[in-house]
Every structure is written in C-alpha cells, then in structure tokens.
Amino acid sequence: MKPKEYDIRYERSAVLVLSLGFGLVGLDRWIISPLFPSMMKDLGLDYQDLGNVVGALGLAWGAAALVMGGISDRLGRRKVLVGSLVLFSVCSLLTGFATGLFSLLLVRVVMGVTEGAFTPTAVAATAEASRPHRRGLNMGMQQSTFALFGIGLGPIIATQLLLVLPSWHWIFGLLLIPGLVLAWFTLRTIRETDQLPAFESAVPAAPLATSSPTPPSTSASTDAVRWLDVFRYRNIPLAILGLCGAMTCIFVLSAMVPSYLVDHLGIGTSAMGVIASGIGFGAFAGQLVVPGLSDKFGRKPVAVVALVMAMCMLIAFIVQGPVVPVLFLLLFFVAFGAMGCLGLLAGTVAVESVPPSLMAAAAGTVIGVAEIFGGGVAPSVSGFLAQNYGIEYVLYLALGGLLLCVVATSFLRETAPTRVASRSKDGVGLTGVSGM
C-alpha cells in the first residue's frame, strides 16, 4: 500500500469517526432543551434554571477545553477522545436520573468537562488528518454534525420519543448505547500524531501579534508559557471575540427558542420541534458550505458575508408571527451564517494561525474562552432576561452576539492556504498576510 493512498483512506475514515463523535456531543448537550418543558413540570424548574443548567455545562466545557487542548498533545489524541466519549455518554444516562436542580447541575457540569476535553482534541485530530487544500472542508464537516444531531435532529427525536416512551428519563438513558459503540470505533480508527504525515501549516512562519523578536516557546516543560504563546498570534484573540459572539447567538437561540415558541407564540409541541430543528439543519448546512467556500474565496470575506446575512434573518425572525414554515426558514438561515462562521473560527482559523506544534493548544484556547462566555455566561444571562423581563428579549441578546462577531471577524488576517499562496506570488510576504 502506497503511503499516499493510506493517508487519503485514513483522512476519510478519521473525519467520518470524528464527525459522528461531535454529532453525539451535540445530541447529548442539546436534547435537554426540547425536553425542558416536560422536565419543568416534573422537577419544578423555571427559565432561570434552564439558563443556569445550559450555562453551567458551557462553563465546564470551556474550562476543560482550555486545559485539554494542550494536554492531548502529550497524552495522545486517542486516549482523550475515547475516554471522553465513554464518560459523557454515561453522564447522559445519569441526566435521566436527576431528581432536582442540584443533581441536574452536577451531572451536566461533569458532562461539560468531558465534552470540553473531546472538542479541541477532535479539532486537532481532524486538522492533522487533512490535506491542506481540504482542511476547511473537512473541519467544517467534522464540526457540522454537532448542529445536525444536537440542534437539528435533536428536537425532532426528543418530541417524537416523548410520544412513545413513558417519560423524558428514558430518552437520556438511550443515548448511552451509541456513545459506547462510537468509542470502540474511535479506538480502532484514530492514529496518534507521530503516525501521521506532517502537513505544512497554512502560515508555517506565522508572525506574532507583537513586535517582539523572541519566538514563541514550543517546549513542553512549561505549560503556562505554551498556553500564553497562542495569544501572541493576532488572529487568536480576534477569533475568541468572534466566537464569543457566534456562540452567544447560537447557544441562546438553541436553549430558549423552544420555550419562546411554545410560551410566547403559542405554538404546539410538535410544531415547536419542527421549527427549532431549523437551527440545527441550518447550522449543519452552514458548517459544510461556509468553510468549504472559504477554502476558495478566503476565510474573512466569506465569514463577514455570512454573518451579515444571519443578522438580517434574525431581525426578521424577531418581528415574525407564528407561521411555522417562515419561522423554520428564518432560523435556518440565521444558523447557516452564525454556525458556519463559528466552525470556521473555532477550528480552521485557529489552527491555521499558529505553528503545527500549537494547533491543539490554539483550538482549545479559542474554544475554551469563547465557551465560557458564549456558552456559559450568555445562556445564564438569557435565563435572567426571560424570567424577569420576558422571553422575547433573549432574541436581542443573540442579535448582539452576531454584531460582536461581525466586528471581530472584520479584523482577521487571512489564513486560507490558496489565498496566502496567491498573495505570496503577487509579492506580498507572509508577514503582510498574517502579522500586524
């Protein structure tokens, strides 16, 4: 077997397994939102509790991603991926045994830690398995399943299973099975970094965001120095700000739209599931199309156009009445633009802006910090707004998140290999592309 043929085969199988894994992460994380109207009655919860439960998982996810991105560079991708798959699947089972707010919060925090460990490791593993000219598309595919399964199919699965199962407790328990199966396939499929070809980074000599001539440390002896090194690349803090905004939009909508549709617009449970699934299907399509287009047209211009479109669609959703097809389509295009850029910033831009030795650390840092604020703080704030002022006001919080993302993305330096190469041929060096 020729090495080239083997690499292509591994690229395809690795992207498939890692995509299914991230899809299960999304399903385990977000299936709670469409089930929450039923859980509220049984457990005596309110909107603030929903925001806190979603936010607590996000905070734990962010903290774990900050740490585990760099740790997986040393422990190995496969160990972290398999272990986290098993643990967060068990946490899904335990969610079904929750008897009140405290036990629910405790289980979801542990789930956030395990899913936070999986995410940057999977991003780095996908980048390492991908040829440079397919990196944007592959990473978009890998991250798109989070939305497809978690926010797209999740509401439909949840609301339909409620019709045939005795209670919501059983639905969480069923999610243990695919998690264990997928952990086995991950163990059999994923290779470690030293077993893979060393593809060149999009910006192999990426200039620092400071004028300091001192190169960033790549020594594994000082974890704090390695973690701080990623902030010396201009795109990293910009990606964090942009991702905070994109996550605020998507996660606030994912957590609160089901309750908004039922309680504010008076839409029935089954129709709610169909409308809310528009977020997931739109996000899935966006994470396939937006990163793929960015391979050809550049990361920044594609992201800005997609975000502006998402803002226009969200404004239309805010003023739209209870018309099911229209609401579905509006949510579809909001998520298409927002989640497409979320995947681009969290994965592709982050890993392309640093040397290969810092890929996992960069992805973990961007995802972790943004998750703490966009995935943790924002849902809790939305719960406060819904409980004290009215659930309709959470939509303006989501709109503000999109605005923040547009501003931050506008200042990114281009990292798409095709665009960097073409500018280099035109006489523009890498310093002009990626540095200050």
Salt bridges, closest charged atoms under 4 A:
GLU11 OE1 - ARG131 NE 2.72
GLU11 OE2 - ARG134 NE 3.18
ASP73 OD1 - ARG77 NH1 2.94
ASP73 OD2 - ARG226 NH2 3.51
GLU128 OE2 - ARG77 NH2 2.53
ASP223 OD1 - ARG74 NH1 3.53
ASP229 OD1 - ARG232 NH1 3.85
ASP295 OD1 - ARG299 NH1 2.77
GLU352 OE2 - ARG135 NH1 3.69
GLU352 OE2 - ARG299 NH2 2.56
GLU371 OE2 - ARG29 NH2 2.60
GLU392 OE1 - HIS264 ND1 3.57
